Amino acid sequence: MTLISHLTKTVVKNPYFTAYFSITSIVLIVLAYLLVSYIKSTKSQIVSLTTQKQSVEKTLEVTQKELTFLKSQDQFVYNKNLQEEIDNIQKTYKKGVDSYEKLLSLKEIDKKTEKFDKLFTDAIVLLSQRNYASSEALLESLDSQIKQQQEKLVSQFVIPQNVPTNNAPPTSGYSRQQVKADIGTFLVNIISTDLNSTRVIVDTASESDCSNNCPVLSLADYVSRNGAFAGVNGSYFCPAEYPSCAGRTNSFDTLLMNKNKVYFNSDNNKYSSIPLIYFSGNSAGIRGQSQDWGRDTGVDAVIANQGLLLSGGNIIFGGDGDPKKGSKGGRSFVGNKGNIAYIGVVHNATVAEAAHTLKALGLENALNLDNGGSTALWYSGYKVGPGRNIPNSILFIRK
Protein backbone atom coordinates (compact mmCIF):
# COMPACT_ATOMS: atom_id res chain seq x y z
CA MET A 1 0.00 0.00 0.00
CA THR A 2 1.37 3.32 -0.96
CA LEU A 3 1.77 6.19 1.49
CA ILE A 4 -0.86 8.31 -0.31
CA SER A 5 -3.41 5.50 -0.22
CA HIS A 6 -2.67 5.05 3.49
CA LEU A 7 -3.12 8.75 4.20
CA THR A 8 -6.33 8.83 2.24
CA LYS A 9 -7.81 5.96 4.20
CA THR A 10 -6.62 7.51 7.41
CA VAL A 11 -8.21 10.90 6.57
CA VAL A 12 -11.46 9.22 5.60
CA LYS A 13 -11.55 7.18 8.80
CA ASN A 14 -10.40 10.17 10.94
CA PRO A 15 -12.96 13.04 11.06
CA TYR A 16 -10.36 15.52 12.43
CA PHE A 17 -8.23 15.10 9.35
CA THR A 18 -11.28 15.60 7.16
CA ALA A 19 -12.01 18.95 8.80
CA TYR A 20 -8.36 19.95 8.60
CA PHE A 21 -8.15 19.31 4.88
CA SER A 22 -11.42 21.16 4.28
CA ILE A 23 -10.07 24.29 6.02
CA THR A 24 -6.83 23.97 4.13
CA SER A 25 -8.70 23.81 0.84
CA ILE A 26 -10.61 26.99 1.66
CA VAL A 27 -7.42 28.83 2.59
CA LEU A 28 -5.79 27.70 -0.63
CA ILE A 29 -8.76 28.86 -2.67
CA VAL A 30 -8.70 32.29 -0.98
CA LEU A 31 -4.98 32.60 -1.52
CA ALA A 32 -5.40 31.63 -5.13
CA TYR A 33 -8.09 34.31 -5.56
CA LEU A 34 -5.93 36.94 -3.95
CA LEU A 35 -3.01 35.93 -6.11
CA VAL A 36 -5.07 36.24 -9.29
CA SER A 37 -6.37 39.67 -8.19
CA TYR A 38 -2.85 40.84 -7.41
CA ILE A 39 -1.63 39.67 -10.80
CA LYS A 40 -4.47 41.55 -12.55
CA SER A 41 -3.78 44.73 -10.53
CA THR A 42 -0.09 44.50 -11.28
CA LYS A 43 -0.77 44.13 -14.98
CA SER A 44 -3.05 47.21 -14.85
CA GLN A 45 -0.35 49.24 -13.07
CA ILE A 46 2.21 48.09 -15.63
CA VAL A 47 -0.06 49.27 -18.46
CA SER A 48 -0.60 52.64 -16.71
CA LEU A 49 3.11 53.11 -16.05
CA THR A 50 3.86 52.22 -19.62
CA THR A 51 1.42 54.88 -20.84
CA GLN A 52 2.92 57.47 -18.48
CA LYS A 53 6.39 56.55 -19.60
CA GLN A 54 5.40 57.05 -23.22
CA SER A 55 3.87 60.47 -22.37
CA VAL A 56 7.00 61.55 -20.48
CA GLU A 57 9.19 60.39 -23.31
CA LYS A 58 7.13 62.41 -25.78
CA THR A 59 7.34 65.52 -23.55
CA LEU A 60 11.08 65.07 -23.21
CA GLU A 61 11.37 64.74 -26.94
CA VAL A 62 9.50 68.04 -27.51
CA THR A 63 11.53 69.76 -24.78
CA GLN A 64 14.74 68.49 -26.30
CA LYS A 65 13.75 69.94 -29.67
CA GLU A 66 12.93 73.31 -28.06
CA LEU A 67 16.20 73.28 -26.17
CA THR A 68 18.09 72.48 -29.35
CA PHE A 69 16.30 75.40 -31.08
CA LEU A 70 17.09 77.81 -28.24
CA LYS A 71 20.72 76.73 -28.25
CA SER A 72 20.85 77.57 -31.92
CA GLN A 73 19.60 81.15 -31.22
CA ASP A 74 21.76 84.08 -30.17
CA GLN A 75 19.97 85.01 -26.94
CA PHE A 76 22.05 88.14 -26.42
CA VAL A 77 20.92 89.50 -29.79
CA TYR A 78 17.35 88.37 -29.15
CA ASN A 79 17.19 90.08 -25.73
CA LYS A 80 18.87 93.20 -27.09
CA ASN A 81 16.30 93.45 -29.87
CA LEU A 82 13.49 92.93 -27.37
CA GLN A 83 14.86 95.66 -25.11
CA GLU A 84 15.14 98.03 -28.06
CA GLU A 85 11.50 97.28 -28.89
CA ILE A 86 10.44 98.09 -25.33
CA ASP A 87 12.54 101.27 -25.28
CA ASN A 88 11.01 102.43 -28.57
CA ILE A 89 7.50 101.84 -27.25
CA GLN A 90 8.18 103.72 -24.01
CA LYS A 91 10.00 106.58 -25.72
CA THR A 92 7.37 107.14 -28.40
CA TYR A 93 4.49 106.72 -25.93
CA LYS A 94 6.03 109.32 -23.62
CA LYS A 95 6.49 111.62 -26.58
CA GLY A 96 2.88 111.04 -27.59
CA VAL A 97 1.63 111.94 -24.10
CA ASP A 98 3.73 115.11 -24.09
CA SER A 99 2.43 116.14 -27.52
CA TYR A 100 -1.15 115.41 -26.52
CA GLU A 101 -0.88 117.62 -23.44
CA LYS A 102 0.60 120.41 -25.57
CA LEU A 103 -2.40 119.99 -27.87
CA LEU A 104 -4.73 120.28 -24.87
CA SER A 105 -2.98 123.51 -23.87
CA LEU A 106 -3.51 124.88 -27.37
CA LYS A 107 -7.20 123.97 -27.24
CA GLU A 108 -7.52 126.19 -24.16
CA ILE A 109 -6.82 129.27 -26.29
CA ASP A 110 -7.72 128.09 -29.81
CA LYS A 111 -10.84 126.14 -30.69
CA LYS A 112 -9.80 125.47 -34.29
CA THR A 113 -7.37 122.59 -33.90
CA GLU A 114 -8.69 120.10 -36.46
CA LYS A 115 -5.44 119.86 -38.43
CA PHE A 116 -3.45 119.32 -35.24
CA ASP A 117 -5.92 116.65 -34.09
CA LYS A 118 -5.41 114.79 -37.39
CA LEU A 119 -1.61 114.93 -37.10
CA PHE A 120 -1.81 113.49 -33.60
CA THR A 121 -4.16 110.70 -34.74
CA ASP A 122 -1.84 109.81 -37.64
CA ALA A 123 1.12 109.64 -35.23
CA ILE A 124 -0.76 107.27 -32.91
CA VAL A 125 -1.68 105.02 -35.86
CA LEU A 126 2.01 104.80 -36.80
CA LEU A 127 2.85 103.97 -33.20
CA SER A 128 0.29 101.14 -33.20
CA GLN A 129 1.99 99.80 -36.34
CA ARG A 130 5.37 99.88 -34.55
CA ASN A 131 6.63 102.46 -36.98
CA TYR A 132 8.37 104.32 -34.18
CA ALA A 133 10.66 106.53 -36.23
CA SER A 134 7.84 107.89 -38.40
CA SER A 135 5.56 108.31 -35.39
CA GLU A 136 8.19 110.24 -33.47
CA ALA A 137 8.98 112.42 -36.49
CA LEU A 138 5.29 113.27 -36.91
CA LEU A 139 4.99 114.13 -33.21
CA GLU A 140 8.03 116.40 -33.50
CA SER A 141 6.35 118.13 -36.43
CA LEU A 142 3.13 118.45 -34.41
CA ASP A 143 4.99 120.04 -31.48
CA SER A 144 6.64 122.52 -33.82
CA GLN A 145 3.33 123.48 -35.44
CA ILE A 146 1.62 123.85 -32.05
CA LYS A 147 4.40 126.17 -30.90
CA GLN A 148 4.10 128.24 -34.08
CA GLN A 149 0.34 128.53 -33.62
CA GLN A 150 0.74 129.61 -30.00
CA GLU A 151 3.30 132.25 -31.00
CA LYS A 152 0.94 133.43 -33.74
CA LEU A 153 -1.92 133.80 -31.25
CA VAL A 154 0.37 135.66 -28.84
CA SER A 155 1.44 138.09 -31.58
CA GLN A 156 -2.20 138.68 -32.46
CA PHE A 157 -3.19 139.52 -28.87
CA VAL A 158 -4.18 143.16 -28.65
CA ILE A 159 -5.28 145.04 -25.55
CA PRO A 160 -8.60 146.75 -26.31
CA GLN A 161 -8.17 150.49 -26.77
CA ASN A 162 -11.01 151.29 -24.36
CA VAL A 163 -9.15 149.70 -21.43
CA PRO A 164 -7.64 152.52 -19.34
CA THR A 165 -3.94 152.67 -18.55
CA ASN A 166 -3.33 152.83 -14.82
CA ASN A 167 -0.37 151.67 -12.77
CA ALA A 168 -2.29 151.99 -9.51
CA PRO A 169 -4.52 149.09 -8.42
CA PRO A 170 -8.08 149.87 -7.34
CA THR A 171 -8.44 150.90 -3.69
CA SER A 172 -11.26 148.36 -3.47
CA GLY A 173 -13.35 146.28 -5.84
CA TYR A 174 -12.60 145.22 -9.41
CA SER A 175 -10.66 146.86 -12.20
CA ARG A 176 -9.59 145.95 -15.73
CA GLN A 177 -6.62 148.06 -16.75
CA GLN A 178 -3.45 148.37 -18.77
CA VAL A 179 -0.27 148.38 -16.71
CA LYS A 180 2.99 149.75 -18.07
CA ALA A 181 5.84 147.67 -16.69
CA ASP A 182 9.55 148.10 -17.41
CA ILE A 183 9.34 145.27 -19.96
CA GLY A 184 6.09 146.20 -21.71
CA THR A 185 2.40 146.90 -21.27
CA PHE A 186 0.07 144.20 -19.97
CA LEU A 187 -3.66 143.74 -19.51
CA VAL A 188 -4.59 143.04 -15.89
CA ASN A 189 -7.83 142.02 -14.18
CA ILE A 190 -7.45 142.78 -10.48
CA ILE A 191 -9.60 142.77 -7.34
CA SER A 192 -8.58 144.67 -4.19
CA THR A 193 -9.99 144.46 -0.66
CA ASP A 194 -9.20 145.81 2.81
CA LEU A 195 -8.30 143.04 5.27
CA ASN A 196 -9.90 145.04 8.07
CA SER A 197 -13.29 144.26 6.54
CA THR A 198 -12.49 141.10 4.57
CA ARG A 199 -11.34 137.63 5.53
CA VAL A 200 -9.29 135.62 3.04
CA ILE A 201 -9.90 131.86 3.07
CA VAL A 202 -8.87 128.83 1.05
CA ASP A 203 -11.64 126.34 0.31
CA THR A 204 -11.06 122.75 -0.83
CA ALA A 205 -13.38 120.27 -2.51
CA SER A 206 -11.82 117.48 -0.45
CA GLU A 207 -12.01 117.40 3.34
CA SER A 208 -8.49 115.98 3.72
CA ASP A 209 -5.47 114.77 1.75
CA CYS A 210 -6.37 113.16 -1.56
CA SER A 211 -3.96 111.43 -3.93
CA ASN A 212 -6.22 110.25 -6.78
CA ASN A 213 -9.71 110.76 -8.22
CA CYS A 214 -10.01 113.83 -6.02
CA PRO A 215 -13.19 115.93 -5.94
CA VAL A 216 -13.23 119.26 -7.79
CA LEU A 217 -15.63 122.20 -8.05
CA SER A 218 -16.02 125.23 -10.27
CA LEU A 219 -14.87 128.58 -8.93
CA ALA A 220 -18.51 129.71 -8.98
CA ASP A 221 -19.43 126.78 -6.70
CA TYR A 222 -16.72 127.76 -4.20
CA VAL A 223 -17.93 131.38 -4.21
CA SER A 224 -21.57 130.37 -3.78
CA ARG A 225 -21.18 127.87 -0.94
CA ASN A 226 -19.06 130.30 1.09
CA GLY A 227 -21.00 133.48 0.40
CA ALA A 228 -17.83 135.06 -1.00
CA PHE A 229 -17.83 138.23 -3.09
CA ALA A 230 -14.65 137.38 -5.01
CA GLY A 231 -12.41 134.43 -5.78
CA VAL A 232 -9.57 133.09 -7.89
CA ASN A 233 -8.32 129.62 -8.83
CA GLY A 234 -5.75 128.08 -6.47
CA SER A 235 -2.66 125.90 -6.65
CA TYR A 236 -1.22 123.78 -9.45
CA PHE A 237 -2.89 120.38 -9.72
CA CYS A 238 -3.07 117.37 -12.03
CA PRO A 239 -6.15 117.61 -14.33
CA ALA A 240 -8.03 114.41 -15.10
CA GLU A 241 -7.80 114.98 -18.86
CA TYR A 242 -3.99 114.82 -18.82
CA PRO A 243 -2.65 111.27 -19.48
CA SER A 244 0.43 111.96 -17.35
CA CYS A 245 -1.93 112.46 -14.39
CA ALA A 246 -3.20 108.86 -14.46
CA GLY A 247 -3.16 107.52 -10.91
CA ARG A 248 -3.21 111.01 -9.35
CA THR A 249 -6.07 112.81 -11.07
CA ASN A 250 -7.17 116.16 -9.64
CA SER A 251 -4.59 115.93 -6.85
CA PHE A 252 -2.22 118.68 -5.72
CA ASP A 253 1.06 118.28 -3.82
CA THR A 254 1.74 121.64 -2.20
CA LEU A 255 1.02 122.80 1.35
CA LEU A 256 -2.35 124.38 2.09
CA MET A 257 -4.58 125.15 5.08
CA ASN A 258 -8.28 125.37 4.29
CA LYS A 259 -11.09 127.29 5.99
CA ASN A 260 -11.62 124.40 8.44
CA LYS A 261 -8.02 124.74 9.68
CA VAL A 262 -7.07 121.45 8.01
CA TYR A 263 -3.55 121.27 6.60
CA PHE A 264 -3.14 119.40 3.31
CA ASN A 265 0.01 117.57 2.15
CA SER A 266 1.75 118.32 5.41
CA ASP A 267 3.91 115.18 5.42
CA ASN A 268 5.41 115.68 1.96
CA ASN A 269 6.18 119.36 2.58
CA LYS A 270 8.28 119.10 5.73
CA TYR A 271 11.37 119.90 3.67
CA SER A 272 9.74 121.73 0.78
CA SER A 273 11.34 124.76 -0.87
CA ILE A 274 8.05 125.84 -2.47
CA PRO A 275 7.00 129.36 -1.31
CA LEU A 276 3.68 130.22 0.35
CA ILE A 277 1.49 133.16 1.30
CA TYR A 278 -0.64 133.39 4.43
CA PHE A 279 -3.41 135.70 5.65
CA SER A 280 -4.14 136.38 9.29
CA GLY A 281 -6.61 138.97 10.52
CA ASN A 282 -5.79 142.27 8.85
CA SER A 283 -2.32 141.23 7.65
CA ALA A 284 -0.58 138.96 5.19
CA GLY A 285 2.91 137.58 4.69
CA ILE A 286 5.03 135.16 2.71
CA ARG A 287 7.55 132.43 3.38
CA GLY A 288 10.19 131.68 0.77
CA GLN A 289 10.02 127.96 1.62
CA SER A 290 7.18 125.84 2.98
CA GLN A 291 9.62 124.13 5.31
CA ASP A 292 10.00 127.43 7.18
CA TRP A 293 6.30 127.44 8.04
CA GLY A 294 4.90 125.55 11.03
CA ARG A 295 1.33 124.29 11.18
CA ASP A 296 -0.23 127.35 12.77
CA THR A 297 -4.04 127.13 12.77
CA GLY A 298 -4.44 130.61 14.23
CA VAL A 299 -4.21 132.18 10.76
CA ASP A 300 -7.05 132.44 8.26
CA ALA A 301 -5.43 130.90 5.17
CA VAL A 302 -2.22 129.33 3.92
CA ILE A 303 -1.45 128.33 0.32
CA ALA A 304 1.83 127.37 -1.35
CA ASN A 305 2.63 127.40 -5.05
CA GLN A 306 5.40 128.10 -7.57
CA GLY A 307 6.80 130.64 -7.90
CA LEU A 308 7.14 133.56 -5.54
CA LEU A 309 6.73 136.67 -7.71
CA LEU A 310 7.40 139.49 -5.24
CA SER A 311 8.72 139.76 -1.71
CA GLY A 312 9.01 143.15 -0.01
CA GLY A 313 8.30 144.83 -3.34
CA ASN A 314 11.25 143.09 -5.03
CA ILE A 315 11.01 140.73 -7.99
CA ILE A 316 11.92 137.20 -6.88
CA PHE A 317 10.99 135.08 -9.89
CA GLY A 318 12.95 135.77 -13.07
CA GLY A 319 12.42 132.39 -14.79
CA ASP A 320 13.47 128.83 -14.03
CA GLY A 321 13.71 127.11 -17.42
CA ASP A 322 10.25 125.55 -17.16
CA PRO A 323 8.68 126.00 -20.64
CA LYS A 324 5.20 126.21 -19.13
CA LYS A 325 6.18 129.15 -16.92
CA GLY A 326 8.09 130.67 -19.83
CA SER A 327 5.16 130.59 -22.26
CA LYS A 328 2.61 133.36 -22.66
CA GLY A 329 -0.75 132.98 -20.98
CA GLY A 330 -3.10 134.20 -18.29
CA ARG A 331 -1.20 134.29 -14.97
CA SER A 332 -3.38 134.13 -11.86
CA PHE A 333 -1.93 135.62 -8.67
CA VAL A 334 -2.62 136.45 -5.03
CA GLY A 335 -0.78 139.15 -3.08
CA ASN A 336 -0.90 142.08 -0.73
CA LYS A 337 0.43 145.49 0.14
CA GLY A 338 0.06 146.17 3.82
CA ASN A 339 -3.52 145.41 4.81
CA ILE A 340 -4.79 145.40 1.21
CA ALA A 341 -5.20 141.96 -0.41
CA TYR A 342 -5.21 141.37 -4.15
CA ILE A 343 -6.23 138.59 -6.51
CA GLY A 344 -6.24 138.76 -10.29
CA VAL A 345 -4.90 137.72 -13.67
CA VAL A 346 -2.10 139.19 -15.80
CA HIS A 347 -2.93 138.38 -19.43
CA ASN A 348 -0.64 137.20 -22.23
CA ALA A 349 2.38 137.07 -19.93
CA THR A 350 5.04 134.65 -18.78
CA VAL A 351 5.33 134.11 -15.03
CA ALA A 352 8.40 136.38 -14.95
CA GLU A 353 6.52 139.10 -16.88
CA ALA A 354 3.68 138.83 -14.36
CA ALA A 355 6.21 139.59 -11.60
CA HIS A 356 7.34 142.77 -13.39
CA THR A 357 3.71 143.81 -13.94
CA LEU A 358 2.75 143.39 -10.28
CA LYS A 359 5.83 145.30 -9.19
CA ALA A 360 4.71 148.14 -11.47
CA LEU A 361 1.32 148.03 -9.72
CA GLY A 362 3.06 148.53 -6.40
CA LEU A 363 2.30 145.18 -4.74
CA GLU A 364 4.51 144.20 -1.83
CA ASN A 365 4.16 140.40 -1.90
CA ALA A 366 2.73 138.20 -4.66
CA LEU A 367 2.47 134.48 -5.37
CA ASN A 368 1.87 132.87 -8.76
CA LEU A 369 -1.11 130.49 -8.95
CA ASP A 370 -2.24 127.84 -11.44
CA ASN A 371 -2.96 129.03 -14.98
CA GLY A 372 -3.86 127.79 -18.45
CA GLY A 373 -7.19 125.97 -18.49
CA SER A 374 -7.58 126.49 -14.75
CA THR A 375 -7.47 130.30 -14.88
CA ALA A 376 -10.60 131.89 -13.40
CA LEU A 377 -11.48 135.10 -11.60
CA TRP A 378 -14.84 135.93 -9.98
CA TYR A 379 -16.37 139.25 -8.98
CA SER A 380 -20.16 139.44 -9.39
CA GLY A 381 -19.70 136.81 -12.05
CA TYR A 382 -16.75 135.50 -14.01
CA LYS A 383 -14.32 138.21 -15.08
CA VAL A 384 -11.97 135.52 -16.39
CA GLY A 385 -12.89 131.92 -16.97
CA PRO A 386 -14.79 129.86 -15.91
CA GLY A 387 -11.92 127.47 -16.59
CA ARG A 388 -11.92 123.83 -15.55
CA ASN A 389 -13.15 122.53 -12.19
CA ILE A 390 -10.45 122.86 -9.53
CA PRO A 391 -9.55 121.19 -6.17
CA ASN A 392 -9.08 124.48 -4.26
CA SER A 393 -9.62 128.24 -4.53
CA ILE A 394 -8.86 131.51 -2.73
CA LEU A 395 -11.89 133.53 -1.64
CA PHE A 396 -12.71 136.99 -0.23
CA ILE A 397 -15.46 136.99 2.40
CA ARG A 398 -16.93 139.95 4.29
CA LYS A 399 -16.21 139.91 8.01
PyMOL commands that set and color helices and strands:
alter all, ss='L'
color gray80, all
select helices_A, chain A and resi 3-13+15-72+75-107+114-128+132-156+219-226+243-245+267-269+290-292+323-326+351-360+372-374
alter helices_A, ss='H'
color red, helices_A
select strands_A, chain A and resi 173-181+184-194+198-204+230-233+256-257+263-264+276-280+283-287+301-304+308-311+314-315+329-337+340-349+365-371+377-379+382-384+392-398
alter strands_A, ss='S'
color yellow, strands_A
deselect
rebuild
show_as cartoon
